[in-house]
Amino acid sequence: MPAEGLAGHAQEVPDSGGLRLLAGVNGPVQAGAIGSDGWKRLASALRDLSDSGPDVLVDAGRWSPATPWPLVAESDLVLVGVRPTLRHIVAAGRLVTVLRDLVPSQRLGAAVSAATSRQADDAARALAIPVGMELPDDPTTAGALCDGGTPCLQPRRSALLRTSRKAARRLHNQLAGPARVSSAPVSDEGQEQVA
């Protein structure tokens, strides 16, 4: 599948500065229908798309038999989402063990939703991987994003949105190198837009 083949399936996200979304599968049956070869073709198309300019973010979902391993293996960076609780760290630890056989250690990190940086550091230390992204515990905004709640989702008023934007910009600069950093579109606020 060439990268151009994705264009007809990606939808523009309103008020996002050109961010486009390719909806994921709706369950294990759809994931199974794609099969390993389908995931490999999609990974190749996303790699081509990313090489031509925009960042590509893949949400691989919860770890399960339907996890799209070819997408994970082709990623420049794999972040395991975790909260700094014993239950979450134990569950994430099993996934990190599997990922260590699939992803080079320098491409593996934790995305920690924590109240403090110390909690994020402690969670990453327990998993023996670095903190790739630290996000604040902001259940109101998270609920609005996931469930369509009504709170204001303006970046200036939401700690989660502000922190996410800064983290995305940092990861973009870290992974893209000078050529791609200079080609990133700029928003009204003079900040790079990173998808």
KOLLO-830980 format. One record per residue: residue number from 1; y negated, z, x of N, C-alpha, C in turn. Coordinates in nm, 3 decimals. Layout:
seq, n.north, n.up, n.east, ca.north, ca.up, ca.east, c.north, c.up, c.east
NUM, Y, Z, X, Y, Z, X, Y, Z, X $
...
***
This chain:
seq, n.north, n.up, n.east, ca.north, ca.up, ca.east, c.north, c.up, c.east
1, 0.117, 0.000, 0.084, 0.000, 0.000, 0.000, -0.124, 0.000, 0.089 $
2, -0.208, -0.101, 0.078, -0.332, -0.099, 0.157, -0.430, 0.001, 0.096 $
3, -0.524, 0.048, 0.177, -0.622, 0.146, 0.130, -0.700, 0.092, 0.010 $
4, -0.725, -0.041, 0.008, -0.800, -0.100, -0.103, -0.726, -0.081, -0.236 $
5, -0.595, -0.066, -0.231, -0.516, -0.048, -0.352, -0.542, 0.085, -0.421 $
6, -0.603, 0.179, -0.349, -0.634, 0.309, -0.408, -0.759, 0.304, -0.495 $
7, -0.847, 0.207, -0.470, -0.977, 0.203, -0.536, -0.966, 0.203, -0.688 $
8, -0.873, 0.129, -0.743, -0.860, 0.121, -0.887, -0.806, 0.247, -0.951 $
9, -0.750, 0.336, -0.870, -0.690, 0.458, -0.922, -0.778, 0.582, -0.899 $
10, -0.872, 0.573, -0.806, -0.959, 0.687, -0.776, -1.076, 0.689, -0.873 $
11, -1.107, 0.806, -0.923, -1.217, 0.823, -1.019, -1.333, 0.892, -0.949 $
12, -1.455, 0.848, -0.981, -1.572, 0.913, -0.923, -1.596, 1.047, -0.992 $
13, -1.622, 1.148, -0.912, -1.650, 1.282, -0.966, -1.800, 1.287, -0.996 $
14, -1.838, 1.317, -1.121, -1.981, 1.319, -1.158, -2.061, 1.417, -1.073 $
15, -2.183, 1.378, -1.040, -2.277, 1.464, -0.966, -2.221, 1.514, -0.834 $
16, -2.145, 1.431, -0.765, -2.083, 1.475, -0.639, -2.130, 1.396, -0.518 $
17, -2.222, 1.302, -0.537, -2.268, 1.223, -0.424, -2.166, 1.122, -0.377 $
18, -2.086, 1.066, -0.468, -1.991, 0.961, -0.432, -1.850, 1.009, -0.408 $
19, -1.822, 1.135, -0.428, -1.686, 1.187, -0.412, -1.593, 1.122, -0.513 $
20, -1.477, 1.078, -0.467, -1.380, 1.014, -0.555, -1.251, 1.095, -0.553 $
21, -1.181, 1.095, -0.666, -1.061, 1.176, -0.683, -0.945, 1.087, -0.727 $
22, -0.835, 1.100, -0.659, -0.710, 1.035, -0.699, -0.624, 1.145, -0.759 $
23, -0.604, 1.140, -0.890, -0.529, 1.246, -0.958, -0.387, 1.253, -0.905 $
24, -0.337, 1.375, -0.898, -0.202, 1.397, -0.847, -0.097, 1.379, -0.955 $
25, 0.024, 1.405, -0.918, 0.134, 1.392, -1.012, 0.132, 1.508, -1.110 $
26, 0.196, 1.486, -1.224, 0.190, 1.582, -1.333, 0.311, 1.674, -1.339 $
27, 0.402, 1.661, -1.245, 0.519, 1.747, -1.247, 0.628, 1.694, -1.157 $
28, 0.739, 1.767, -1.149, 0.848, 1.729, -1.059, 0.910, 1.593, -1.091 $
29, 0.911, 1.555, -1.217, 0.970, 1.425, -1.254, 0.888, 1.312, -1.195 $
30, 0.754, 1.320, -1.209, 0.668, 1.217, -1.150, 0.679, 1.217, -0.998 $
31, 0.682, 1.335, -0.938, 0.693, 1.345, -0.792, 0.823, 1.282, -0.745 $
32, 0.932, 1.307, -0.817, 1.061, 1.250, -0.781, 1.063, 1.099, -0.793 $
33, 0.989, 1.047, -0.891, 0.984, 0.901, -0.911, 0.913, 0.832, -0.795 $
34, 0.819, 0.901, -0.732, 0.747, 0.843, -0.618, 0.842, 0.829, -0.499 $
35, 0.922, 0.931, -0.477, 1.019, 0.927, -0.368, 0.956, 0.932, -0.231 $
36, 1.037, 0.951, -0.132, 0.990, 0.963, 0.006, 0.916, 0.838, 0.053 $
37, 0.969, 0.719, 0.019, 0.903, 0.595, 0.061, 0.765, 0.581, -0.003 $
38, 0.753, 0.620, -0.128, 0.623, 0.614, -0.195, 0.522, 0.707, -0.131 $
39, 0.566, 0.829, -0.097, 0.475, 0.923, -0.030, 0.435, 0.869, 0.107 $
40, 0.527, 0.804, 0.177, 0.494, 0.747, 0.308, 0.390, 0.635, 0.295 $
41, 0.406, 0.549, 0.193, 0.308, 0.442, 0.171, 0.171, 0.500, 0.135 $
42, 0.170, 0.604, 0.053, 0.044, 0.669, 0.017, -0.019, 0.733, 0.140 $
43, 0.061, 0.799, 0.223, 0.009, 0.860, 0.345, -0.054, 0.755, 0.436 $
44, 0.009, 0.639, 0.448, -0.044, 0.531, 0.530, -0.177, 0.480, 0.474 $
45, -0.184, 0.461, 0.342, -0.307, 0.414, 0.279, -0.420, 0.516, 0.296 $
46, -0.388, 0.644, 0.281, -0.491, 0.747, 0.298, -0.537, 0.754, 0.442 $
47, -0.447, 0.735, 0.537, -0.484, 0.733, 0.679, -0.579, 0.617, 0.706 $
48, -0.547, 0.497, 0.652, -0.635, 0.381, 0.669, -0.772, 0.407, 0.607 $
49, -0.774, 0.466, 0.488, -0.899, 0.496, 0.420, -0.982, 0.594, 0.501 $
50, -0.919, 0.698, 0.551, -0.989, 0.799, 0.631, -1.043, 0.739, 0.761 $
51, -0.966, 0.649, 0.822, -1.010, 0.585, 0.946, -1.133, 0.499, 0.924 $
52, -1.153, 0.448, 0.801, -1.266, 0.360, 0.774, -1.391, 0.438, 0.734 $
53, -1.385, 0.570, 0.727, -1.508, 0.644, 0.698, -1.493, 0.775, 0.626 $
54, -1.455, 0.774, 0.499, -1.458, 0.901, 0.425, -1.345, 0.995, 0.466 $
55, -1.373, 1.123, 0.452, -1.269, 1.224, 0.472, -1.178, 1.220, 0.351 $
56, -1.052, 1.250, 0.373, -0.954, 1.256, 0.265, -0.895, 1.396, 0.263 $
57, -0.904, 1.461, 0.149, -0.848, 1.594, 0.131, -0.730, 1.583, 0.036 $
58, -0.615, 1.633, 0.078, -0.494, 1.628, -0.003, -0.457, 1.770, -0.042 $
59, -0.446, 1.794, -0.172, -0.394, 1.922, -0.220, -0.246, 1.899, -0.246 $
60, -0.162, 1.952, -0.160, -0.017, 1.929, -0.172, 0.047, 2.023, -0.272 $
61, -0.032, 2.108, -0.336, 0.022, 2.196, -0.439, 0.100, 2.312, -0.380 $
62, 0.166, 2.381, -0.469, 0.251, 2.493, -0.426, 0.375, 2.439, -0.356 $
63, 0.423, 2.514, -0.261, 0.544, 2.476, -0.187, 0.661, 2.475, -0.283 $
64, 0.730, 2.362, -0.287, 0.845, 2.347, -0.377, 0.930, 2.231, -0.327 $
65, 1.044, 2.206, -0.392, 1.123, 2.089, -0.354, 1.046, 1.957, -0.372 $
66, 0.941, 1.959, -0.455, 0.863, 1.837, -0.479, 0.745, 1.821, -0.382 $
67, 0.732, 1.909, -0.284, 0.622, 1.899, -0.188, 0.623, 1.762, -0.120 $
68, 0.509, 1.693, -0.117, 0.503, 1.558, -0.056, 0.497, 1.568, 0.097 $
69, 0.611, 1.593, 0.160, 0.615, 1.616, 0.304, 0.555, 1.504, 0.387 $
70, 0.571, 1.375, 0.351, 0.506, 1.270, 0.432, 0.353, 1.283, 0.435 $
71, 0.292, 1.326, 0.325, 0.147, 1.347, 0.325, 0.110, 1.463, 0.416 $
72, 0.189, 1.570, 0.410, 0.163, 1.687, 0.494, 0.178, 1.650, 0.642 $
73, 0.284, 1.579, 0.676, 0.312, 1.545, 0.816, 0.204, 1.455, 0.875 $
74, 0.141, 1.370, 0.795, 0.038, 1.277, 0.844, -0.101, 1.339, 0.851 $
75, -0.118, 1.460, 0.803, -0.250, 1.522, 0.797, -0.302, 1.560, 0.935 $
76, -0.433, 1.547, 0.951, -0.497, 1.591, 1.076, -0.499, 1.742, 1.086 $
77, -0.504, 1.808, 0.971, -0.508, 1.953, 0.966, -0.438, 1.999, 0.840 $
78, -0.351, 2.098, 0.851, -0.280, 2.155, 0.737, -0.322, 2.301, 0.725 $
79, -0.384, 2.333, 0.611, -0.426, 2.470, 0.586, -0.340, 2.529, 0.475 $
80, -0.283, 2.645, 0.502, -0.201, 2.716, 0.405, -0.291, 2.815, 0.332 $
81, -0.304, 2.798, 0.202, -0.386, 2.888, 0.123, -0.318, 3.022, 0.106 $
82, -0.393, 3.129, 0.132, -0.335, 3.263, 0.124, -0.443, 3.365, 0.091 $
83, -0.403, 3.469, 0.021, -0.489, 3.585, -0.002, -0.441, 3.695, 0.093 $
84, -0.528, 3.787, 0.131, -0.490, 3.891, 0.227, -0.415, 4.008, 0.162 $
85, -0.306, 3.976, 0.094, -0.221, 4.080, 0.035, -0.081, 4.063, 0.091 $
86, -0.005, 4.170, 0.092, 0.130, 4.165, 0.147, 0.214, 4.059, 0.075 $
87, 0.206, 4.056, -0.057, 0.286, 3.959, -0.135, 0.252, 3.815, -0.094 $
88, 0.124, 3.782, -0.082, 0.085, 3.646, -0.045, 0.121, 3.613, 0.099 $
89, 0.104, 3.709, 0.188, 0.135, 3.684, 0.329, 0.285, 3.662, 0.350 $
90, 0.368, 3.741, 0.283, 0.513, 3.723, 0.296, 0.553, 3.584, 0.244 $
91, 0.500, 3.546, 0.128, 0.532, 3.414, 0.072, 0.483, 3.302, 0.163 $
92, 0.360, 3.314, 0.214, 0.305, 3.212, 0.303, 0.380, 3.207, 0.435 $
93, 0.431, 3.320, 0.481, 0.504, 3.325, 0.607, 0.626, 3.235, 0.607 $
94, 0.696, 3.230, 0.494, 0.813, 3.141, 0.484, 0.770, 2.994, 0.496 $
95, 0.659, 2.959, 0.432, 0.609, 2.822, 0.441, 0.563, 2.789, 0.582 $
96, 0.493, 2.881, 0.646, 0.447, 2.858, 0.783, 0.566, 2.831, 0.876 $
97, 0.676, 2.902, 0.855, 0.797, 2.879, 0.936, 0.846, 2.735, 0.919 $
98, 0.847, 2.685, 0.797, 0.889, 2.547, 0.771, 0.790, 2.449, 0.834 $
99, 0.660, 2.476, 0.819, 0.558, 2.385, 0.870, 0.559, 2.376, 1.022 $
100, 0.597, 2.481, 1.089, 0.600, 2.478, 1.236, 0.695, 2.372, 1.289 $
101, 0.798, 2.337, 1.212, 0.892, 2.232, 1.253, 0.839, 2.092, 1.219 $
102, 0.734, 2.085, 1.137, 0.684, 1.957, 1.088, 0.548, 1.920, 1.146 $
103, 0.466, 2.021, 1.173, 0.326, 2.000, 1.211, 0.301, 2.066, 1.346 $
104, 0.238, 1.996, 1.441, 0.204, 2.060, 1.569, 0.116, 2.183, 1.545 $
105, 0.135, 2.286, 1.625, 0.066, 2.415, 1.603, -0.086, 2.402, 1.602 $
106, -0.141, 2.308, 1.679, -0.287, 2.293, 1.682, -0.341, 2.232, 1.553 $
107, -0.254, 2.182, 1.465, -0.297, 2.124, 1.337, -0.266, 2.216, 1.220 $
108, -0.229, 2.340, 1.246, -0.188, 2.433, 1.141, -0.280, 2.554, 1.138 $
109, -0.328, 2.590, 1.018, -0.416, 2.705, 1.004, -0.406, 2.766, 0.866 $
110, -0.484, 2.869, 0.844, -0.485, 2.938, 0.715, -0.619, 2.919, 0.647 $
111, -0.615, 2.897, 0.517, -0.734, 2.899, 0.432, -0.725, 3.029, 0.355 $
112, -0.805, 3.127, 0.396, -0.792, 3.262, 0.342, -0.903, 3.290, 0.242 $
113, -0.865, 3.330, 0.122, -0.960, 3.376, 0.022, -0.966, 3.527, 0.035 $
114, -1.075, 3.577, 0.093, -1.083, 3.719, 0.126, -1.222, 3.773, 0.099 $
115, -1.229, 3.903, 0.084, -1.358, 3.969, 0.063, -1.433, 3.986, 0.195 $
116, -1.360, 4.000, 0.306, -1.425, 4.020, 0.435, -1.359, 3.934, 0.543 $
117, -1.434, 3.910, 0.650, -1.379, 3.834, 0.763, -1.264, 3.909, 0.828 $
118, -1.271, 4.040, 0.829, -1.162, 4.118, 0.889, -1.033, 4.096, 0.811 $
119, -1.040, 4.093, 0.677, -0.921, 4.066, 0.597, -0.865, 3.927, 0.630 $
120, -0.953, 3.829, 0.646, -0.909, 3.694, 0.679, -0.840, 3.692, 0.815 $
121, -0.900, 3.757, 0.913, -0.841, 3.765, 1.047, -0.706, 3.835, 1.044 $
122, -0.697, 3.944, 0.969, -0.570, 4.018, 0.960, -0.460, 3.931, 0.897 $
123, -0.495, 3.856, 0.792, -0.396, 3.769, 0.726, -0.348, 3.661, 0.822 $
124, -0.441, 3.597, 0.892, -0.403, 3.492, 0.987, -0.321, 3.548, 1.103 $
125, -0.357, 3.665, 1.150, -0.280, 3.729, 1.258, -0.137, 3.757, 1.212 $
126, -0.122, 3.805, 1.088, 0.012, 3.833, 1.035, 0.095, 3.706, 1.026 $
127, 0.030, 3.592, 1.000, 0.100, 3.464, 0.991, 0.113, 3.395, 1.126 $
128, 0.045, 3.447, 1.227, 0.045, 3.392, 1.362, -0.010, 3.249, 1.365 $
129, -0.113, 3.226, 1.283, -0.186, 3.099, 1.285, -0.335, 3.131, 1.277 $
130, -0.421, 3.042, 1.324, -0.565, 3.071, 1.320, -0.623, 3.056, 1.179 $
131, -0.738, 3.119, 1.160, -0.811, 3.099, 1.035, -0.877, 2.962, 1.045 $
132, -0.838, 2.870, 0.958, -0.900, 2.738, 0.955, -1.019, 2.736, 0.862 $
133, -1.014, 2.819, 0.758, -1.121, 2.827, 0.661, -1.115, 2.964, 0.594 $
134, -1.232, 3.026, 0.583, -1.241, 3.155, 0.515, -1.332, 3.135, 0.394 $
135, -1.279, 3.168, 0.277, -1.355, 3.153, 0.154, -1.373, 3.290, 0.088 $
136, -1.487, 3.312, 0.024, -1.508, 3.441, -0.041, -1.423, 3.454, -0.168 $
137, -1.393, 3.576, -0.203, -1.322, 3.603, -0.327, -1.426, 3.594, -0.440 $
138, -1.426, 3.483, -0.512, -1.525, 3.456, -0.617, -1.450, 3.410, -0.742 $
139, -1.386, 3.502, -0.815, -1.303, 3.463, -0.929, -1.379, 3.391, -1.040 $
140, -1.507, 3.420, -1.058, -1.584, 3.354, -1.164, -1.597, 3.205, -1.138 $
141, -1.640, 3.168, -1.017, -1.655, 3.026, -0.984, -1.519, 2.958, -0.976 $
142, -1.421, 3.025, -0.917, -1.286, 2.967, -0.908, -1.233, 2.939, -1.048 $
143, -1.253, 3.031, -1.140, -1.209, 3.010, -1.278, -1.278, 2.893, -1.344 $
144, -1.408, 2.880, -1.317, -1.483, 2.767, -1.374, -1.432, 2.634, -1.320 $
145, -1.400, 2.630, -1.191, -1.350, 2.506, -1.131, -1.209, 2.472, -1.181 $
146, -1.125, 2.572, -1.197, -0.986, 2.549, -1.238, -0.970, 2.532, -1.388 $
147, -1.044, 2.613, -1.464, -1.020, 2.618, -1.608, -1.135, 2.567, -1.692 $
148, -1.242, 2.518, -1.627, -1.353, 2.466, -1.703, -1.440, 2.572, -1.766 $
149, -1.453, 2.685, -1.700, -1.538, 2.792, -1.751, -1.684, 2.750, -1.755 $
150, -1.769, 2.837, -1.804, -1.909, 2.801, -1.825, -2.010, 2.852, -1.724 $
151, -1.972, 2.931, -1.622, -2.076, 2.977, -1.530, -2.144, 2.861, -1.458 $
152, -2.265, 2.886, -1.415, -2.341, 2.785, -1.342, -2.269, 2.752, -1.211 $
153, -2.247, 2.624, -1.187, -2.177, 2.583, -1.065, -2.273, 2.517, -0.966 $
154, -2.393, 2.571, -0.956, -2.489, 2.520, -0.859, -2.459, 2.583, -0.723 $
155, -2.452, 2.501, -0.619, -2.417, 2.553, -0.487, -2.504, 2.668, -0.440 $
156, -2.631, 2.669, -0.475, -2.719, 2.775, -0.428, -2.689, 2.909, -0.494 $
157, -2.620, 2.908, -0.608, -2.594, 3.031, -0.681, -2.451, 3.079, -0.666 $
158, -2.367, 3.002, -0.606, -2.226, 3.036, -0.595, -2.185, 3.053, -0.449 $
159, -2.138, 3.173, -0.416, -2.092, 3.198, -0.278, -1.975, 3.106, -0.243 $
160, -1.885, 3.083, -0.339, -1.769, 2.998, -0.313, -1.811, 2.854, -0.284 $
161, -1.904, 2.800, -0.362, -1.948, 2.662, -0.338, -2.026, 2.649, -0.208 $
162, -2.114, 2.744, -0.180, -2.190, 2.740, -0.054, -2.097, 2.746, 0.067 $
163, -2.004, 2.840, 0.063, -1.912, 2.859, 0.175, -1.819, 2.740, 0.190 $
164, -1.772, 2.685, 0.078, -1.684, 2.568, 0.082, -1.753, 2.449, 0.146 $
165, -1.878, 2.429, 0.109, -1.954, 2.316, 0.163, -1.973, 2.331, 0.314 $
166, -2.009, 2.451, 0.359, -2.026, 2.475, 0.502, -1.893, 2.456, 0.577 $
167, -1.785, 2.506, 0.518, -1.654, 2.493, 0.582, -1.613, 2.346, 0.590 $
168, -1.638, 2.270, 0.483, -1.604, 2.128, 0.484, -1.683, 2.054, 0.591 $
169, -1.811, 2.086, 0.604, -1.894, 2.022, 0.705, -1.843, 2.056, 0.845 $
170, -1.808, 2.185, 0.866, -1.757, 2.227, 0.997, -1.626, 2.157, 1.030 $
171, -1.534, 2.150, 0.933, -1.406, 2.084, 0.958, -1.426, 1.935, 0.982 $
172, -1.516, 1.873, 0.907, -1.545, 1.730, 0.928, -1.593, 1.707, 1.071 $
173, -1.689, 1.787, 1.114, -1.743, 1.770, 1.250, -1.637, 1.798, 1.356 $
174, -1.553, 1.895, 1.332, -1.448, 1.932, 1.426, -1.342, 1.823, 1.439 $
175, -1.305, 1.762, 1.329, -1.195, 1.666, 1.329, -1.238, 1.520, 1.346 $
176, -1.362, 1.488, 1.309, -1.402, 1.348, 1.304, -1.448, 1.292, 1.437 $
177, -1.510, 1.371, 1.519, -1.565, 1.318, 1.643, -1.701, 1.257, 1.618 $
178, -1.774, 1.225, 1.724, -1.913, 1.179, 1.713, -1.933, 1.053, 1.630 $
179, -1.842, 0.956, 1.637, -1.863, 0.829, 1.567, -1.864, 0.850, 1.416 $
180, -1.770, 0.927, 1.365, -1.763, 0.946, 1.220, -1.867, 1.046, 1.171 $
181, -1.906, 1.141, 1.254, -2.007, 1.238, 1.211, -2.137, 1.167, 1.180 $
182, -2.176, 1.071, 1.263, -2.303, 1.003, 1.241, -2.299, 0.910, 1.121 $
183, -2.182, 0.872, 1.074, -2.174, 0.779, 0.960, -2.160, 0.851, 0.827 $
184, -2.157, 0.986, 0.827, -2.142, 1.058, 0.701, -2.267, 1.045, 0.617 $
185, -2.253, 1.021, 0.484, -2.371, 1.010, 0.400, -2.446, 1.142, 0.394 $
186, -2.575, 1.133, 0.370, -2.660, 1.252, 0.367, -2.708, 1.274, 0.225 $
187, -2.708, 1.400, 0.181, -2.752, 1.434, 0.046, -2.902, 1.453, 0.041 $
188, -2.954, 1.484, -0.079, -3.096, 1.510, -0.099, -3.143, 1.628, -0.015 $
189, -3.055, 1.723, 0.010, -3.092, 1.842, 0.085, -3.085, 1.819, 0.235 $
190, -3.049, 1.697, 0.278, -3.040, 1.667, 0.419, -2.911, 1.716, 0.482 $
191, -2.809, 1.747, 0.400, -2.682, 1.795, 0.452, -2.578, 1.686, 0.430 $
192, -2.483, 1.679, 0.520, -2.377, 1.579, 0.506, -2.292, 1.609, 0.382 $
193, -2.251, 1.503, 0.317, -2.158, 1.515, 0.205, -2.018, 1.491, 0.261 $
194, -1.931, 1.586, 0.243, -1.796, 1.572, 0.296, -1.699, 1.589, 0.181 $
195, -1.609, 1.492, 0.167, -1.508, 1.500, 0.060, -1.380, 1.555, 0.115 $
***
